[in-house]
Structure formats: structure tokens, C-alpha cells
Amino acid sequence: MKAIFVTGGKQYCVSEGDTIFVEKLDVEAGKDIEFTDVLMVDGKIGTPNVEGAKVICTAVKNGKSKKIVVFKYHPKKKYRKTQGHRQPYTKLEVKKIVD
């Protein structure tokens, strides 16, 4: 069974047993979380959401992704700026998709 749901302003296509990384959620590791903004379940498309459908996930861990380096410069102007960024995330494991 496949489902598409929304969290953090992004859409995720998942099936039971999948592991996904989403924008950081305010949930502790080991706790369950339900998503009710389900756009599609097994080909049934909602307008805008499928009524009564939900995706139940378990939070595996919270963390930060690898550092990316942002380097800005203006040629011939002696302007150089280096910046780093680590995006926080929550790792989720999909337990159940309720139709």
C-alpha cells in the first residue's frame, strides 16, 4: 500500500516499512506520530485530502545532516565569504497506512 502525505511543506511517497528523512519535527525518538494530510492512498485521490486516511510513523532519531559549504565571491573585488550550514532532520520509519 502506497501513500502520499505532506509534512514540512514537502510531499513524500511512502509504503509500509520505508525509512524517510523529513524536516525536523518536535517529537522525541521512539515516539509515534500521525500524519493526517494524506493526498493519496493506493490511487484514491482526495480533494484536497483523503478523508479518514492517516500515515502512522515512528521517530527513529533527530539529527543534523552533513555540513555544506556556501562560498560567495565577487571576482576582482576582493570579496570572499565562506559560510557553513547543517540542516536539522527527523528520521521516520513508516509503521502503518490507514485507509
C-alpha positions in Angstrom: 0.0 0.0 0.0 1.4 3.4 -1.0 0.5 6.8 0.2 1.5 10.4 -0.4 1.4 12.8 2.6 2.6 16.3 3.4 4.9 17.5 6.2 7.3 20.4 6.4 5.9 21.9 3.1 7.0 18.8 1.1 5.2 15.7 -0.2 6.5 12.2 0.5 5.5 9.0 -1.3 5.9 6.1 1.1 4.8 2.5 1.7 4.8 0.5 4.9 8.3 -0.2 6.3 10.0 2.7 4.5 12.5 5.0 6.2 12.5 8.6 5.3 14.2 11.9 6.4 11.9 14.9 6.9 12.2 18.4 8.2 12.8 18.5 11.9 9.7 17.7 13.9 9.1 18.3 17.6 8.9 14.7 18.7 11.3 12.5 20.7 13.0 9.4 19.4 10.9 6.3 19.8 7.5 8.1 19.9 4.8 7.6 17.3 3.4 10.4 15.1 0.4 10.5 12.9 0.1 12.5 9.6 -3.5 13.3 8.5 -2.6 15.4 5.5 -2.8 12.4 3.1 -3.2 13.3 -0.5 -3.4 9.8 -2.0 -3.8 6.2 -0.8 -3.5 3.4 -3.3 -4.7 5.5 -6.2 -7.6 7.2 -4.3 -7.0 10.9 -4.7 -8.6 13.3 -2.2 -9.8 16.8 -2.7 -7.6 18.1 -1.1 -7.1 15.2 1.4 -8.4 11.7 1.6 -10.9 11.5 4.4 -10.1 9.2 7.3 -6.7 8.3 6.0 -3.6 8.7 8.0 0.1 7.6 8.0 1.5 6.4 11.3 5.3 6.7 11.7 7.8 6.1 14.5 10.6 8.7 15.1 13.9 6.9 14.9 16.2 9.9 15.7 16.7 13.6 15.4 19.9 14.9 14.0 21.7 17.2 11.6 22.8 16.4 8.0 26.4 16.8 6.7 27.8 20.3 6.5 27.5 22.1 3.2 29.8 25.0 2.4 28.4 28.1 0.9 31.1 30.2 -0.8 30.3 33.6 -2.2 32.7 35.9 -4.1 32.8 38.8 -6.4 35.6 38.5 -8.9 38.3 41.3 -9.0 36.7 43.0 -5.9 38.5 41.1 -3.0 35.1 39.9 -1.7 35.1 36.4 -0.3 32.6 34.9 2.2 32.5 31.4 3.4 29.6 30.0 5.4 28.5 26.6 6.5 25.1 25.0 7.1 23.8 21.8 8.7 20.1 21.1 8.1 18.3 19.5 11.1 16.1 16.4 10.3 14.0 13.7 11.8 14.4 10.2 10.6 11.0 8.4 10.4 10.0 4.8 9.9 6.5 4.2 8.4 4.7 1.7 10.5 1.1 1.7 9.1 -1.0 3.3 6.5 -4.7 3.6 7.5 -7.1 3.9 4.6 
